[in-house]
């Protein structure tokens, strides 16, 4: 029997206790919230699916949902699953993981945390009613979930899954009776969770929340307001003028203004790599893959695009030296990151030679659909990318779209108008290379690229429990994706938050914000 098996680096850790959740700042001290305190947060976008925790994954939704919902585990900055609503877990057989729930936890409507609560959300994801929810993709390898006596839940996977404690962090837990009574649409506007705050009003551009003092993550402030401020300049101005206390999605050029106004910034490496996806296939009405008629079909063209972009200049000049150029779909924090894979060097001459060999001596043109204003320097990065490509004879038209529009296209609800689109290699929430690798593979339900040569490698890595062997497999996949890239690798992303001088206790764990620890002074 394997108790709480967690694979990290080249070791297998045995994990039993719940005390480590304290190191993440998850367990709030029982105290009365200061009703005079209101924390105001400015974000690029509110969750497109509002309070439906199964409608999206990652940013921008995580900035709001961190205040409302919890998962069984929370993966820390080193990629290790830590206790959240589960206090321990064990691998009782190769395909069964058992999670013991934290006792005494209640939802903001008074419902107790129970195996039924966990199973309710899981069954919705597996029912087919969740449609194209990205959570469906994350849990497609799980066959069933059932109560296991006492306060435990058993998950049966379709194959051995060595990183399941990390993977299950994607599943937010909902109040079962409220979910049944409200339905998906009703829950979206009247969400109930175990987090430190509860929603009292959800407007188009603002979510108003009040303290849930009965939360296992008891908050310090009495009220929380999260405002949608799409323009980065508006977020900076709101912080500088004292209208908000915290802002997300800033750029390096915002830092001097914020510091010059007496405020602070929080800069950290993000768990993802910024890239431009180069679609090669699409699914037809019969859900079969059909090859696209595109210049990207030739691997020499994809290599040329990578040689054409000066990534080191982007990291140094656009991101102020705070980020690094990328040559693979993982950051150093992710398990399986290959330190031997280096970024493509800037070589316009080689790019032109490869294009000529591929039949494009005069280059070609294409449109890329991108979202800007969410990540540091994203607009400037795409512009620099297009400028560099132009020097190699490739004309790129950047079509800026909103995140909700991008999400609809990615999930297949709308059609792409361009031939390429912005997409990050995001290892969150489980900080493992296999997640972004899967996104850029045949296994993505919304796949746009499918390299049969790495398909078998991915399958083996998904079931290998030996950490050393698994790391070697992931190294090999990164090497293959570098040699015949499915995207233009750009930079390892960073996160920059602006904090007012009166903000105390801010932290973020792979973009999950422990709001319970935040307070604001005068």
Secondary structure, DSSP 8 states (H G I E B T S, - for coil): -EESEEEETTEEEE---SGGGGGGT-S------EEEEEEEEEES---TTTT-TTS--STTHHHHHTTT--BSEEE-TTS-EEESSEEEEEEEETTEEEEEE-TT-B-TTS-B--HHHHHHHHHHHHSSTTTT-HHHHHTTTEEEEEE-STTEEEEEESS--TTHHHHGGG-B---HHHHHHHHHHHHHHS---SSSEEEEEE-SSEEEEEE-TTSTT--SEEEEEEEE--SHHHHHHHHHTTS-SEE-S--HHHHHHHHHTT-EEEEEEEEEEEEEEE--EEE-TTS-EEE---GGGSHHHHHHHHHHS-HHHIIIIISTTSSEE-SSS--TTSBT--TT-------HHHHHHHHHHTT-TT-EEEEEEE--SSSTTHHHHHHHHHHHHHHTTEEEEEEE--HHHHHHHHTTSS---SSEEE--EE-TTTTBHHHHHHHTSTT-TT-S---HHHHHHHHHHHH---HHHHHHHHHHHHHHHHHT-SEEEEEEEEEEEEE-TTEES---BTTB--GGG-EE--
